[in-house]
Amino acid sequence: MVLRIGSIIINVSDTSRAAEFWKAALDYTVQGGAVAKAESTVLRPSVAGVPTITLDGDDRMHLDLHVDSNEELGAEVARLVDLGARRVDRTYPDRARFVVLADTEGNLFCVVNTGNPS
């Protein structure tokens, strides 16, 4: 079981401007080749093992921590709650593959199953 930072979500008001800045600053590229106008834009690193950056006008800045299965998702959420995190009360979509938590300071983060959906 390996919990890892998979994506850093940054709240932006101008996705194009932010994408140009972060691409140049970190040598990232835009996933799909073009900045999305109506939704989030994902920037991919040029090297393996580095988190993506998601630029989003609606979401608060937060980390997405990735696991590879629902079993790991449940175990990591339980472990993080034991460490002092708390579950955030929210309505999840059907078959959600993520859980929203808050750290000991109230900062939000998500634990996301990016692997097996079952």
Secondary structure by P-SEA (a helix, b strand, c coil): ccccccbbbbbcccaaaaaaaaaaacccccccccccccbbbbbbbccccbbbbbbbccccbbbbbbbccaaaaaaaaaaaaaaccccccccccccccbbbbbccccbbbbbccccccc
